[in-house]
């Protein structure tokens, strides 16, 4: 059996690497699971991206072991990784690290991955919109009041920064039993615990900043993204990534309903609205 993987330590452009899997290991292999592979002169972690490969390399190497059969990134994240890699001309393993860091993997392995529950998607059928919804707020009601109306079951609310998040919470305090609110200033341990909570879908609503886009949101149905022209991008590995572009890649590869809220839309958003890539929402 041959599989495709992305090692954490390197990749070839926007492509995967192919490894051979022995029969006794094949039963534990899943897309998104973590394996160890010989890479260059070391043993490295790698994420399995496909269980099929049409091109068998010459003198293929074998994986060493399956670290965990529990998928860490979701399938939509893996598809997005390759698309983002191609779009930005960035090596695939750099994009992988945006979604899943090696330090997080080491933390989870130290806990024997016991903090993660099996991924079980909600059984209810979700009607997915064909386009990203866009709401231009012009009503007399406060912007936060409109956001509060959309804070319903299985929704992720994405604020531009801690300042706007804290301003929202002063008006609408959260119910900690149903809502997980995460400030950007977290210790590494709290970041790891937040990852596990989100991965397990422990709360009905998540409120965070742009960082939440890179987490495994398989248990959630809707993403409510608040546009802010002052927080349009993030810098990693010498490259600038536009949050809205990442959001669109996620939309193309997932079943989320995604809505963007804005009081002063950017020129880009207005162009995408008038070109039909976004769908105008009215409430």
C-alpha positions in Angstrom: 0.0 0.0 0.0 1.3 3.5 -0.9 0.2 6.7 0.7 0.8 10.4 0.3 2.0 12.4 3.2 3.3 15.9 4.1 6.3 15.7 6.5 6.5 18.6 8.9 10.2 19.1 8.1 9.9 19.7 4.3 8.0 19.2 1.1 8.5 19.7 -2.6 6.6 22.8 -3.6 2.9 22.2 -3.3 3.2 18.4 -3.5 3.1 15.5 -1.2 5.7 12.7 -0.7 4.9 9.0 -1.3 5.7 6.2 1.2 5.1 2.5 1.4 2.9 1.1 4.2 3.5 -2.4 5.4 0.3 -4.6 5.8 0.4 -4.7 9.6 0.3 -0.9 9.7 -2.2 -0.3 6.9 -5.3 -1.1 9.1 -4.5 1.9 11.3 -4.0 4.4 8.5 -6.5 7.2 8.0 -6.5 10.4 6.1 -5.3 13.1 8.5 -3.6 10.6 10.9 0.0 11.1 12.2 2.8 8.9 11.2 6.6 8.8 11.5 8.6 8.6 8.3 12.3 8.7 7.3 12.9 12.1 5.8 16.3 13.2 4.6 18.6 12.0 7.4 16.1 12.1 10.3 12.8 10.6 11.4 10.0 13.1 11.1 6.3 13.5 11.8 4.0 13.5 8.7 0.3 13.9 8.1 -1.4 11.4 5.8 -3.1 13.3 2.9 -4.2 10.4 0.7 -4.5 6.6 0.8 -4.1 6.3 -3.0 -1.1 7.0 -5.3 -1.0 6.4 -9.0 2.7 7.0 -9.3 4.9 4.6 -7.4 8.4 6.2 -6.9 11.6 4.4 -7.5 13.0 2.8 -4.3 10.2 4.0 -2.1 10.8 4.4 1.7 8.5 2.8 4.2 6.8 4.6 7.1 8.2 3.8 10.5 5.1 3.7 12.6 1.6 5.1 13.0 1.7 7.6 15.9 -2.0 7.9 16.1 -4.9 6.8 13.8 -7.0 9.7 15.1 -7.2 12.3 12.2 -5.7 15.6 13.4 -6.5 17.9 10.5 -9.9 17.5 8.9 -10.2 16.5 5.2 -11.3 20.0 4.3 -8.1 21.4 5.9 -5.9 19.0 3.9 -7.6 20.0 0.7 -7.2 23.7 1.6 -3.5 23.2 2.5 -2.7 22.2 -1.1 -4.8 25.0 -2.6 -3.3 27.6 -0.4 0.2 26.3 -1.1 -0.4 26.6 -4.9 -2.1 30.0 -4.5 0.8 31.6 -2.5 3.6 29.6 -4.1 4.6 28.4 -0.6 5.8 24.9 0.3 3.0 22.6 1.5 4.6 21.9 4.9 4.7 25.6 5.7 0.9 25.8 5.2 0.5 22.6 7.2 2.2 24.3 10.1 -0.4 27.1 10.0 -3.1 24.5 10.7 -1.1 22.2 12.9 2.2 23.0 14.6 4.8 20.4 15.5 4.8 21.6 19.2 1.1 20.9 19.4 1.6 17.4 18.0 4.3 16.8 20.6 2.0 18.0 23.4 -0.8 15.7 22.2 1.6 12.7 21.9 2.8 13.4 25.5 -0.8 13.0 26.6 -1.1 9.9 24.4 -3.8 11.7 22.4 -6.3 11.0 25.1 -7.5 14.6 25.0 -9.0 14.0 21.6 -12.4 12.4 21.1 -13.2 10.7 17.8 -14.5 13.1 15.2 -18.3 12.6 14.8 -20.1 15.0 12.6 -23.5 16.2 13.6 -26.1 13.8 12.2 -28.5 16.6 11.2 -28.4 17.5 7.5 -27.0 21.0 6.8 -28.2 23.0 3.8 -25.0 24.7 2.5 -25.3 28.0 0.7 -23.7 28.1 -2.8 -21.9 31.4 -2.0 -20.3 33.2 0.9 -22.9 35.4 2.4 -22.1 39.1 2.9 -24.0 41.5 5.2 -23.3 45.2 4.9 -24.5 46.7 8.2 -26.4 50.0 7.6 -29.3 49.7 10.0 -30.0 51.7 13.1 -29.5 48.7 15.3 -26.0 48.3 16.8 -23.6 46.1 14.9 -23.0 44.0 18.0 -26.7 43.4 18.3 -26.8 42.1 14.8 -24.0 39.7 15.6 -25.7 38.5 18.8 -28.8 37.5 16.7 -26.6 35.2 14.7 -24.9 33.5 17.7 -26.8 30.3 17.4 -26.0 26.6 17.8 -22.8 25.3 16.2 -21.5 28.7 15.1 -18.0 30.1 15.1 -17.8 33.9 15.5 -14.5 35.4 14.3 -13.6 38.9 15.6 -10.7 41.0 14.1 -8.9 41.4 17.4 -9.1 41.2 21.2 -10.3 44.8 21.5 -13.5 44.3 19.4 -14.0 40.9 21.1 -13.8 42.5 24.6 -16.1 45.3 23.5 -18.7 42.8 22.4 -18.5 40.8 25.6 -19.0 43.9 27.7 -22.5 44.2 26.1 -23.2 40.5 25.7 -21.5 38.4 28.4 -21.2 34.8 27.4 -22.7 31.7 29.0 -19.6 29.6 29.7 -21.7 26.4 29.6 -22.5 26.8 26.0 -19.9 29.2 24.6 -16.1 29.1 24.4 -14.5 32.5 24.3 -10.7 32.6 23.7 -8.5 35.7 23.9 -5.5 35.9 21.7 -3.1 36.2 24.6 -2.8 32.6 25.7 0.0 30.5 27.1 1.1 27.6 25.0 -0.7 25.1 27.3 -3.9 27.0 27.1 -3.6 27.1 23.3 -3.3 23.3 23.2 -6.3 22.9 25.5 -8.3 25.3 23.3 -7.4 23.1 20.3 -8.7 20.0 22.0 -11.9 21.7 23.1 -12.6 22.9 19.6 -11.6 19.6 18.0 -14.0 17.8 20.3 -16.8 20.3 19.7 -17.3 20.7 23.5 -19.2 24.1 23.2 -22.0 25.1 20.9 -20.5 28.5 20.1 -16.9 29.6 19.7 -15.8 33.3 19.9 -12.2 34.1 18.9 -10.1 36.1 16.5 -8.6 35.2 13.1 -6.6 32.3 14.6 -9.7 30.1 14.8 -9.7 29.8 11.0 -6.8 27.4 11.2 -8.3 25.0 13.8 -10.3 21.9 13.0 -13.9 23.1 13.0 -15.5 19.9 11.8 -18.1 19.9 14.6 -19.4 23.3 13.6 -21.8 24.4 10.9 -21.4 28.2 10.4 -18.6 30.7 10.4 -19.5 34.3 11.1 -16.5 36.4 10.0 -16.4 40.1 11.0 -14.5 42.0 8.4 -12.1 44.8 9.4 -9.9 46.5 6.9 -7.1 47.0 9.5 -6.7 43.3 10.1 -6.6 41.8 6.6 -3.5 39.6 6.7 -1.0 37.7 8.8 2.8 37.1 8.2 4.4 33.7 8.5 7.6 32.3 7.0 8.2 35.5 5.1 4.8 35.3 3.4 1.7 37.4 3.9 -1.6 35.4 4.0 -4.9 37.2 3.6 -7.5 36.0 6.1 -10.4 36.4 3.6 -8.5 34.4 1.0 -7.9 31.6 3.5 -11.6 31.8 4.4 -12.7 31.4 0.8 -10.4 28.4 0.4 -12.0 26.8 3.4 -15.4 27.5 2.0 -14.5 25.8 -1.3 -13.3 22.7 0.5 -15.9 22.3 3.3 -19.6 22.2 4.2 -19.6 25.4 6.3 -22.1 28.2 5.8 -19.9 31.3 5.9 -21.1 34.8 6.4 -19.1 38.0 6.4 -20.3 41.0 8.4 -19.0 44.5 7.8 -19.8 48.1 8.6 -17.4 49.6 6.1 -16.7 46.9 3.4 -13.4 46.8 1.7 -13.1 47.5 -2.0 -12.2 43.8 -2.5 -15.4 42.7 -0.7 -17.6 45.0 -2.7 -16.1 43.7 -5.9 -16.7 40.1 -4.8 -20.2 41.0 -3.9 -21.0 42.6 -7.2 -19.3 39.9 -9.2 -21.5 37.2 -7.5 -18.8 35.5 -5.5 -20.4 36.8 -2.4 -24.2 36.8 -1.9 -25.8 39.8 -0.3 -27.6 39.1 3.0 -30.5 41.2 4.3 -32.0 41.1 7.8 
